Amino acid sequence: MDKLDKISVGAIILLGICVFLFANSFFAEIERNRKIQQVATTANSAAGNTEIEGKLKLIRNLIDSGSLDKAEMLANELTKKYPYEADTYILIGDMFMRRQDAIKAVHAYKEAIDLNPDYLDKKTSVYQGKKIKVAVAEASENV
C-alpha cells in the first residue's frame, strides 16, 4: 500500500466516524424532542382531561338525543379551546353523518385521523374504521 492509499483509507475512516457521530446526535435530538412533546401532551391531557371528557360525553348525549345544533355549538367551543383533541372531530363527523352530510363528515374524520391515526388501527380501543369507511362510501356516492 502506498502513501495515497493510506491517506484514502484514513479519510474514509474519518468520514465514517463523522457520519456516525452526526447521525447519533441527530437521532438523540429527535428522541429528546419526542420525549418533551410526550411530557407536554401528558401534562395537558391530565389537566384538562376531566373537563374534556365531560364535554365529550355531553356532546355524545346531545347527538344521540337529536339536539344537533346544541352539540355543534359545544363541539365548536371545544375545538377552539382544545384544537388537538381528536375525539371532538370524531363527534363532529358523527354529527354531520346524522345530518346526512357525508362529505363534511369525511373532512371531520380526516382531521381526527391526522391527530390520532389509531382511529384506523383495528388493534386499538379507539378504532373507528367501519364508521369512517361508511362515510367515505356515502361521500363518494354524492360526488
C-alpha positions in Angstrom: 0.0 0.0 0.0 1.4 3.3 -1.0 1.1 6.7 0.8 -2.0 7.8 -1.3 -3.9 4.6 -0.4 -3.1 5.1 3.3 -4.4 8.7 3.2 -7.6 7.5 1.3 -8.3 4.8 3.9 -7.7 7.2 6.7 -10.0 9.8 5.1 -12.7 7.1 4.6 -12.4 6.0 8.3 -12.6 9.6 9.4 -15.6 10.3 7.2 -17.3 7.2 8.6 -16.7 8.3 12.2 -18.1 11.8 11.4 -21.2 10.4 9.8 -21.7 8.0 12.8 -21.4 10.9 15.3 -23.7 13.2 13.3 -26.3 10.5 12.9 -26.1 9.6 16.6 -26.6 13.2 17.7 -29.3 13.7 15.2 -31.4 10.7 16.4 -30.7 11.6 20.0 -32.1 15.1 19.4 -35.2 13.6 17.7 -35.7 11.3 20.7 -35.3 14.2 23.1 -37.9 16.3 21.2 -40.3 13.3 21.2 -40.0 12.9 25.0 -40.5 16.6 25.5 -43.6 16.6 23.4 -44.9 13.4 25.1 -44.4 15.0 28.6 -46.2 18.2 27.4 -49.1 16.2 25.9 -49.4 14.2 29.1 -49.4 17.3 31.3 -52.0 19.0 29.1 -54.2 16.0 28.9 -54.1 15.3 32.6 -55.0 18.9 33.4 -57.9 19.2 31.0 -58.9 15.6 30.8 -61.9 15.7 33.2 -63.3 18.8 31.5 -62.8 17.4 28.0 -64.3 14.0 28.9 -67.3 15.6 30.5 -68.0 17.8 27.5 -67.4 15.0 25.0 -69.9 12.8 26.9 -72.4 15.7 26.8 -71.8 16.1 23.1 -72.4 12.4 22.5 -75.6 12.6 24.5 -76.8 15.6 22.6 -76.1 13.8 19.3 -77.9 10.7 20.4 -80.9 12.7 21.6 -81.0 14.6 18.2 -80.0 18.1 19.6 -77.5 18.6 16.8 -77.4 22.4 17.0 -76.5 22.4 20.6 -74.0 19.6 20.0 -72.4 21.6 17.2 -72.2 24.7 19.3 -70.5 22.8 22.1 -68.2 20.9 19.8 -67.1 24.2 18.1 -66.3 25.6 21.6 -64.3 22.5 22.4 -62.3 22.6 19.1 -61.4 26.3 19.8 -60.3 25.6 23.3 -58.6 22.2 22.6 -57.7 22.2 18.9 -55.6 19.0 19.2 -58.4 16.8 20.8 -59.2 14.2 18.1 -62.3 12.9 19.8 -64.1 16.2 19.2 -63.6 15.8 15.4 -64.9 12.3 15.5 -68.1 13.6 17.2 -68.3 16.4 14.6 -68.1 13.8 11.9 -70.9 11.8 13.7 -73.0 14.9 13.8 -72.6 15.5 10.1 -73.4 11.9 9.4 -76.7 12.3 11.4 -77.4 15.4 9.2 -76.7 13.2 6.2 -73.8 15.4 5.0 -71.2 12.7 4.4 -68.7 15.0 2.7 -68.3 17.3 5.7 -68.2 14.2 7.9 -65.3 12.8 5.9 -63.4 16.1 6.4 -64.0 16.0 10.1 -62.9 12.3 10.3 -59.8 13.2 8.3 -58.9 15.9 10.9 -59.4 13.3 13.7 -57.2 10.8 11.9 -54.5 13.4 11.3 -54.4 14.0 15.1 -54.8 10.3 16.1 -54.1 7.7 13.5 -55.2 5.0 15.9 -58.7 5.5 14.8 -57.8 3.3 11.8 -55.9 0.7 13.7 -58.1 -2.4 14.5 -55.9 -3.3 17.4 -56.7 -0.2 19.4 -59.6 0.6 21.6 -60.4 3.8 19.7 -60.9 2.1 16.3 -63.5 3.9 14.1 -62.6 2.4 10.7 -66.0 0.9 9.9 -67.8 4.2 10.6 -65.2 6.1 8.5 -65.5 3.6 5.7 -69.3 4.1 5.6 -68.8 7.9 5.5 -66.3 7.7 2.7 -68.6 5.4 0.7 -71.6 7.7 1.1 -69.4 10.8 0.3 -68.1 9.1 -2.9 -71.7 8.4 -4.0 -72.7 12.0 -3.5 -69.8 13.4 -5.6 
